[in-house]
Structure formats: structure tokens, C-alpha cells
Amino acid sequence: MKVPNADRAIIATDKLTGYLLNVSHKRGGPKARLLLSVGYRSDHSQSLESDLRSQHLLLDVSRTHENAYDAVSGVSEEGYSVEFFDMTGNTVAVVTLPASALRLPTPADRPAVRALSA
């Protein structure tokens, strides 16, 4: 099973540099150490983004994985696991949705931040 619209996947630079390539990040640190050890650099995150697109998003994904936080991620015949995260990149929820419930994000889906008046 292929990920639908993989060519349109949004890979946020902040997620790459602030999480996957940041050795100081609480949960991303171990991943960053591994990625840095194989040649990726936080000052050139484009190479990691390119490799994620070409080597991972185009693969046939039919397995799921349960991590240390009991969050299941991946694709199965039942649907797609979708991660929801807050503005700081912390995971809020991971849910499995049927393919029919997925769509590309719209401008209305993107968060807006404004100052609260006193």
C-alpha cells in the first residue's frame, strides 16, 4: 500500500532542525545523534528532507510500529496512523483513520497565532 499524495507531503523544516537534527531535544536527541553520525547536518536539513521523500515516502508501507509511548504509527489495511502535534512539535494524539477520511491540508488547517489582548 502506497502513501497517497506522497509527492505533496509537507516536511516542516522546524521538525527536521528542531527535532530530528537537534541533539538537545528531549525525545529527538537520540535520533539526532544517529542522523548526524551518518552524515546529516542541522545546517543542511535539505538532504534529510530529500532522502525522506525519495527513500521513505515512496516505499510500500504495510506494517505498523508501536513506540515507547504506546503510539502506533504506520499504514495497515484498516487505515493510516496520523500524528497530531501542537505548535511546539509535541505529539498530542495519534489516531488511525480510514483512507477515505484523509485529504490534503487547506489554508484553513494551518495554525494562526495572535497575541491575546489584556
N, C-alpha and C positions, 0 to 999 in steps of 0.2 A: 504494500500500500504506500503510495507516494503522498507527501505533504502537499495539499492543494495550494496553489499560488505561491509556491516556494520562491519563485523569482521575484515576488513582491514583498518578501519578509522584511520586516523592519528590525535591524540590529542596531540598537542605540549605542552610540559612541561612549556615552556615560557608563553604560553597563559593561562595556569592554574595559575602559580605562579605570573606572571606579570600583569595579568588582572583579572581573576575570584577570586583570593585569595589575591588581593592587595588593601587594604582599601585606599591607597593613589592615586590609579588610577582615572583619571578624570571621566571616564564612568563606570569603573568596580567597583569602591568603594562601591556603594550600594549593588551590587551583592555579593561582598566580605564580607561585614558586615553580610548579611543574611547567606551565606555559613559558615562563621566562627561561627555564633550563633547556628548553628545546628550541630557543631562538626567537620567540615573540618578544616584542618590546612595547612598553606602555607609550613611548613617544612615537610609535608607528603602528597603531592599532589596526590600520587598514589591512595589513597582511593577515591578521587573525580573522577579521571580518570576511575577507576574500576566501580564506580557507574554510570558514564555517559555511559559507554559501556553496562552495564547489564540492566540499568533501562530506558535508553533513546534511544540508537541506535537500540534496538531490538523491540521497540514499533511500532505499526501500526500508521503511520503518514498520515493524510489526511486533516489536517487543516493548514491554513496559519495564520500568525500573523503580524500585522503592528506595528512597534515600533515608538518611538517618533521622529525618524529621517526619517520617511516615507519609511523605508526599509521593504519589505515584505520577510518573511522567512518561510520556511516550504516546504511541498510537496503537490501537488494537481494533479488532473488528467492531467493538462496542462504540468506539468514538475516539476523540482526541483529548488528551490531557492538556488543559490550558492553565497557565500560571497567571494569576492576577497579582500585581505588585503595586506598592504605593509610590509616591513621588520620590522617595529616597532609595528605591530599589529593593525594599524588603518585601518578601513574598507575603501576601495577605491570604490567598487561598489558591488551591489547585483543584480544579474540577474536571470531570470527564463530560464532554459534550458530544452529541452526535454530529457528524459531518454536516448535516442539514442546518445546524444551528450556527455554523461558522460563516463569517463574511469578512471582507476587508474592512479595516478601520476607516471611519469617516472623520472629517474635521471635528464633528461634534463629540467624538470619542476621545479626543486628545484633551488632556487636563489643562485648565486655565488657573492661574494663580493670581490672586489680587490681595491687596492689603485690606485688613478689616478696619473700619473707622472706629474711633474710640467712643 
